[in-house]
Amino acid sequence: MSSIFTKIVNREIPAYIVAEDENYLAFLDINPLAKAHTLVIPKKEVDYIFDLDDESLAGLWIFAKKVAKAIDKYMEGEAIRTGVAVVGLEVPHAHIHLVPIKNITDIDFTRPKLKFSYEELQNIAEGIKKFVVL
């Protein structure tokens, strides 16, 4: 059975996409820890990030770096930098969390998640897209 992320890749369900190329996809987390919390995934469905072949793993991190730099620019003045987490338990599809942070507690996954409206999420995604350079 396809993961929810594969369904996003295949456009079977909607997502707030901020960047995409032939191998990777970045979209807003719908249960974010912070404004602009973004997930970066390989389009190829692999459960455990360290089961990706070396080329795909390296490509995923390079793609994530480009998205993180766009988030940094978008969140300038609201966050110090973009934090990174790989948990790998929530969805059986390798993914990287990019979370704008001011301090280490901002990336605590036990914190309550934020809620944004459709319009707010769309505006955030469009704002990040403006800074993405692939």
C-alpha positions in Angstrom: 0.0 0.0 0.0 1.3 3.4 -0.9 2.3 5.8 1.8 0.5 9.1 2.2 3.7 10.8 0.8 3.6 8.6 -2.4 0.0 9.7 -2.8 1.2 13.3 -2.6 3.9 12.6 -5.2 1.3 11.0 -7.5 -1.1 14.0 -6.9 -3.7 11.6 -5.5 -4.1 13.9 -2.5 -3.3 17.7 -2.3 -0.3 19.2 -0.6 1.3 22.7 -0.2 4.3 22.0 -2.4 7.2 24.4 -2.1 9.8 22.7 -4.4 10.1 19.8 -6.8 12.5 18.2 -9.2 12.5 14.8 -10.9 13.6 12.9 -7.8 12.5 14.9 -4.7 9.6 16.9 -3.4 9.2 19.4 -0.5 5.9 20.4 0.9 4.5 22.0 4.1 3.8 19.8 7.1 0.1 19.9 7.8 0.8 19.4 11.5 3.6 21.9 11.9 5.8 22.7 14.9 6.4 26.2 13.3 5.3 28.4 10.4 7.0 27.1 7.3 7.7 23.6 8.7 8.5 21.6 5.6 9.0 18.0 4.7 11.5 16.9 2.1 11.1 13.4 0.6 12.5 11.3 -2.2 9.8 10.5 -4.8 10.9 6.9 -4.7 9.1 5.2 -1.8 11.7 3.9 0.7 10.7 3.6 4.4 14.0 4.1 6.2 16.2 7.0 5.1 19.4 4.9 5.5 18.0 2.3 3.1 18.3 4.9 0.3 21.1 4.2 -2.1 24.1 6.6 -1.6 23.3 8.7 -4.6 19.6 9.2 -3.6 20.6 10.0 0.0 23.1 12.6 -1.0 20.7 14.1 -3.5 18.0 14.3 -0.9 20.2 16.2 1.5 21.4 18.6 -1.3 17.7 19.2 -2.3 16.9 19.8 1.4 19.7 22.3 1.7 18.2 24.3 -1.1 14.8 24.3 0.4 16.2 25.2 3.9 18.0 28.2 2.4 14.7 29.3 0.9 12.9 28.9 4.3 15.7 30.9 5.9 15.1 33.8 3.5 11.3 33.5 3.8 11.5 33.4 7.7 14.1 36.2 8.0 13.5 38.1 11.2 11.1 35.4 12.5 13.6 32.5 13.0 17.4 32.2 13.5 17.8 29.3 11.2 16.2 26.1 9.9 16.6 23.1 12.2 16.7 19.6 10.8 15.2 16.3 12.1 14.9 12.8 10.8 12.6 10.8 12.9 11.2 8.2 10.5 8.4 6.8 12.6 5.4 8.8 11.6 5.1 7.8 7.9 6.8 4.8 6.3 8.5 7.0 3.6 11.9 8.5 4.2 11.7 12.2 5.0 13.5 15.2 6.5 11.8 17.8 8.7 12.9 21.4 8.1 11.7 23.5 11.0 12.4 27.2 11.4 13.7 27.7 14.9 14.8 30.3 17.5 16.0 27.8 20.1 16.4 24.0 20.5 13.0 23.6 22.1 11.3 24.8 18.9 12.1 21.4 17.3 10.5 19.3 20.2 8.0 17.0 18.5 6.1 16.5 21.8 5.0 20.2 21.6 1.4 21.0 20.5 1.2 21.4 16.7 0.1 24.6 15.1 -3.0 25.1 12.9 -3.1 27.3 9.8 -6.0 28.0 7.5 -5.9 26.9 3.8 -5.2 30.4 2.8 -2.4 30.8 5.3 -0.8 27.5 4.2 -1.1 28.5 0.5 0.5 31.9 1.3 3.4 30.3 3.2 4.1 27.8 0.4 4.0 30.6 -2.2 6.3 32.7 0.0 8.9 29.9 0.3 8.7 29.1 -3.5 9.8 32.6 -4.3 13.2 31.9 -2.7 13.8 28.3 -4.0 16.7 28.0 -6.4 17.1 24.4 -7.7 
